[in-house]
Amino acid sequence: MRKQPPSTAERSAGCARNRFTALLPRALFGLAFALFVLTVVTVSTGVPEPRRLTAGPLSEAATCTALAAALVALSSSAVRRRRQRALDQADTSAATAQQVLLRPLPGRIGDLRLRGTYVPARTAPRSGGDLYDAVHSPYGTRLLIGDVRAKGMLAVEASALLLRSFREAAYEEEQLTEVARRLEHDAQRHIARLPGAETPERFATALLVEIPDGPVARVVHCGHPAPLLVSGGRVSPCPPERPGAPVGMADLVGAGHAVQTLPFRAGERLVLLTDGFTEARDAAGRFHPFTERAAAPLDDLVDGLRADLVRHAGGELRDDAALLVVERVPG
């Protein structure tokens, strides 16, 4: 049975509990302060005998003050633990939601073989945001890989919007630059609806790739790490001839979208990845040597790179990582 959304009364009760939890440490602190004032008043109004400084109202007030201060400390610690548990749960929820968004890639489209993977962060606050997809369109196979510059459910929401926009535009738009323009337009509409304090970084880096029937691939760079071309066992980065603005920032930067054409023949491979792979470091601060494995057999490549990444980072990834590999099969 589908779970019903919470009613208005339930949501109000939840908000009230949250407000009570947030105000409890302040209330206890107020109690401690009031008792402190009582102590000061007791002293200032005069005590007939010196011995009453260690017995009677003053000592009782001091004891109460100490107890109240201890209660404040304990309560604050409990609140911090509850908040941390809530954040941990949000991390897990965001990562799970992101994995649901990333539908399985088709293993093969025509003469292309595809593999992809997503590795959620383990130590960064509120992971989520890396995305990829592949669409078989009338204009060739079109690929997207991206990295939303937000965390948690905000990143998941933005990822869902970009994936939906790409899936529609990739099939409808003849030019790859128009697909990029559609992503930009939808991202700007999404950004305009966000409250001002939701996230300081409202953009996504992205890479769009189109692979037609001929021995080429067309690429539109939107501020994303360059793809790697694997040919004859050699791994070569393909930096953009004309860098493009990240999705959501084209108006600010004033940069249009340009297409870069790369050779892409039978037996060659394109590796698209996010900076979770390119910037991962080990305990000694060394970057992940992902290019050393990029020429491995395709069936071993993705799982091998994923395992290498987790091992290199000691199991504590600080950023999400996504990988999309496409290989043209000899005819």
Helices and strands as residue ranges (DSSP letters): H 8-44, G 50-53, H 57-101, E 108-109, E 112-119, E 130-137, E 140-148, H 152-172, H 176-193, E 204-211, E 216-222, E 228-231, E 234-237, H 250-253, E 259-263, E 269-273, H 275-278, G 290-292, H 298-312, E 321-328
